[in-house]
Amino acid sequence: MAEIKVPVERPLSPHLFIYKPTLTMTMSIVHRITGASLYFGTLLVAWWLIAAASSPNAYAGIGSFMSSFIGRLILFGYTWALLHHMLGGVRHLIWDTGRGFGPHEREWLTVASLIGSISLTIIIWIVGYLYMGGPR
């Protein structure tokens, strides 16, 4: 007689509700979010370049938007997203060399990229305001 094969019970695939959230996991998710937000920020850069090439009125329009509170908040967020994504890429580059996988090294790299992105963003904006003319 033919044998009947019984399906083997397989474990469920792990997901976010199984793992205890860690800073490394959170920063991995934030790295993906900043990558997606950079697409929208690049649209602002393209808008600025198109306005600069179009006419003085178009350039003045985007200038007034970017000098508003919302515009500056968007630019500040774009600056942070750019720096955070860059430092996250450096962290992944270090991991690609086979280094930094120990628990303490992993947490240190994560904290360093977070503190570094925030610090660099603040430094860039301070330099922009103090040495490049500030708000107009």
SVG drawing of the C-alpha trace seen along z (x, -y; Angstrom):
<svg xmlns="http://www.w3.org/2000/svg" viewBox="-2 -89 38 91">
<polyline fill="none" stroke="black" stroke-width="0.4" points="0.0,0.0 1.0,-3.6 2.2,-5.5 0.5,-8.7 2.9,-11.6 1.9,-13.8 3.0,-17.4 5.8,-18.3 5.0,-20.9 7.3,-23.9 7.9,-26.8 6.4,-30.1 8.6,-32.7 9.8,-35.2 8.4,-38.7 8.6,-42.0 6.2,-40.8 8.5,-37.8 11.7,-39.7 12.4,-42.1 12.9,-45.5 16.5,-46.7 18.1,-50.0 19.8,-48.3 16.5,-47.0 14.9,-50.4 17.7,-52.2 17.5,-49.7 13.8,-50.6 14.7,-54.3 17.5,-53.8 14.8,-52.5 12.4,-55.4 15.2,-58.0 16.0,-56.3 12.4,-56.7 12.2,-60.3 15.3,-61.2 13.3,-60.6 10.8,-63.3 13.6,-65.6 15.3,-65.2 12.0,-66.4 12.5,-69.6 16.1,-69.9 14.8,-69.4 12.0,-72.0 14.7,-74.4 16.9,-73.8 14.0,-74.0 12.9,-77.3 16.4,-78.7 16.6,-77.8 13.0,-79.1 12.6,-82.7 13.3,-85.0 9.7,-84.8 9.7,-81.0 13.0,-81.2 11.5,-83.8 8.5,-81.5 10.5,-78.6 12.7,-80.9 9.7,-82.2 8.5,-78.7 11.9,-77.5 12.3,-80.5 8.9,-79.8 8.8,-77.8 7.4,-74.7 10.0,-75.0 12.9,-75.3 11.5,-72.4 11.4,-70.3 15.0,-71.3 16.1,-70.5 14.5,-67.0 16.0,-66.5 19.5,-67.4 19.1,-65.0 17.7,-62.2 20.6,-62.7 23.2,-62.5 21.5,-59.7 21.2,-57.6 24.9,-58.3 26.2,-57.3 23.9,-54.2 25.5,-53.3 29.0,-53.7 27.8,-51.4 26.6,-48.8 29.9,-49.2 31.7,-48.3 29.5,-45.3 30.3,-44.3 33.9,-43.9 32.9,-41.4 33.5,-43.7 31.2,-45.1 28.9,-42.1 29.5,-41.7 26.7,-42.9 28.6,-45.9 30.1,-46.9 26.7,-46.7 25.1,-48.9 28.1,-51.3 27.9,-51.7 24.2,-52.3 24.4,-54.9 27.4,-56.6 25.4,-56.9 22.4,-58.3 24.4,-60.9 26.6,-61.7 23.7,-62.4 22.0,-64.7 25.2,-66.5 26.3,-66.9 22.8,-68.3 23.0,-70.8 26.5,-71.8 25.7,-72.3 22.7,-74.5 24.7,-76.5 27.4,-77.1 24.7,-77.9 23.2,-80.5 26.3,-82.1 28.7,-82.1 26.5,-82.0 24.2,-84.9 21.5,-83.4 17.8,-84.0 16.9,-86.8"/>
</svg>
